[in-house]
Amino acid sequence: MEILYVLIPLSIVLLSIAIWFLSWAIKSGQFDDLEGPAHRILFEDDEGMIPKKTPTTANSKEHSTTND
């Protein structure tokens, strides 16, 4: 029974810290744009990473050797 004298104030302190942290996160804008970062990865510009296409059929005919 004596442990309740410690656990109840401790739980109130932890609850007040959690409420303060939640209010700080809301005031600082942590929850303003929840979908933007998730969609940004889909529209990322990655043209420099894709190799350019080269005409392979024209190059293969010119560089092929025939034994006539």
Secondary structure, 3 states (H helix, E strand, C coil): CCCHHHHHHHHHHHHHHHHHHHHHHHHCCCCCCCCHHHHHCCCCCCHHHCCCCCCHHHHHHHHCCCCC
